[in-house]
Amino acid sequence: MLESVNRVLVSRSALAHNFGLCRRQVPSAAVMAMVKADAYGHGMLECARVFADCGAEAFGVAEVVEGVQLRQAGFVQPVFILAGVLPDFFDALFEYDLTPILVDGEFVSPLAVKAASLGKRINVHLKVDAGMGRQGCLLSDAPEIVGRIANQKYLHLAGIMAHFPKADDPASGSSERILSDFLKMTTGLGLETARGFSLHIANSGGIFSVSGSGLDMVRPGISLYGYPAGGAGSGKGTAAEQLQPAMSFTSRVIQARVVPAGTGLGYGHTFITKRTTRLAVLPVGYEDGYLRSLGDSAQVLLHGRRAPVVGRISMNLTLVDVTELGDVRSGDEAVLLGRQGKESITADEIADWMRTISYEVLCLLGHCNRIVYTD
Ligand SMILES: *Cc1c(COP(=O)(O)O)cnc(C)c1O
């Protein structure tokens, strides 16, 4: 079967290496591998297989449908639905043995009624907003909701979680305050010594930068895929420096051509050549997740060297100035993300050119392209 010239490559050994690095940071905590968003663009089922082989104790996804896919693929680990669950999806929770995160008291009774009607007890976790300011119940409301869950014979409160807003910014002191408030509240409940109960708060930033945040379980996402949570350099001085980016994105030169000085390049002529210019045309564009905001700013690797993107990115075409590189030809490999020879381009670098974060770059490229797995 013919396939696109453009492809995303994902290294299984890098995923496994990153999982091991997270594990060693918090050896006594269980690891919930975050595989939401199709494993941050790396492919949910393939990545879950790697993490399961590494001993992941649980998986985290955003929505019920993702959990169902994991079950249908045969995964038996606990699967947590992190973004909350609407009653329309309750049946699927029971059918596929998924663990919902309750975000407040709204669905405690409806879920208990459903569980009773099926005669099945279900584990739930409660999401507390301990300072993230996004989703969950206020710390002050948590004890009452915990009490309501405890009163339901068919519900079992198996955990309480919170989330850090600034785990990648140790200087703020935010994470230490949130961790302390979270532990004060949960200690007050006297629940944390119960068997089969887990407290969890740490995302990647927490694992590498917030000491004591490992608790019973951790929820690494971006670090499993090889990047520090706070962008380039944010993991300095921590084990996060040893993370290995798992994703590469490659294309091939579809045309090599020479244009004279003074040529306006592409839509809008945003770039006008100042010299006789050798161009490599790549059949890649914003349709492939290589966004228009990369025009006139990104760099790509050809022949192991960096070369600048010139002019606007089109839907399916991108121009690279390879005048300095010598004899670039049609068919040559271009690396837009990843390593070629001694040079490499990271998702953090692309994120800077796009004014976003590595997470978004990885999701975009992974969602828009064919993924090939390497060992
Ligand atoms: C996505 C997510 C994580 C993982 O965060 P990273 O910064 O990618 O490690 C952890 N916890 C929750 C609740 C999340 O939604």
The ligand as a Gaussian input file, in Angstrom:
#p B3LYP/6-31G(d) Opt

LIG

0 1
 C       -2.604000      15.423000      31.562000
 C       -2.581000      15.248000      33.029000
 C       -1.410000      14.821000      33.684000
 C       -0.087000      14.686000      32.981000
 O        0.541000      15.955000      32.941000
 P        2.009000      16.133000      32.321000
 O        2.336000      17.550000      32.558000
 O        1.881000      15.816000      30.878000
 O        2.881000      15.178000      33.039000
 C       -1.493000      14.533000      35.031000
 N       -2.651000      14.702000      35.701000
 C       -3.786000      15.131000      35.119000
 C       -5.004000      15.313000      35.924000
 C       -3.779000      15.434000      33.771000
 O       -4.903000      15.873000      33.195000

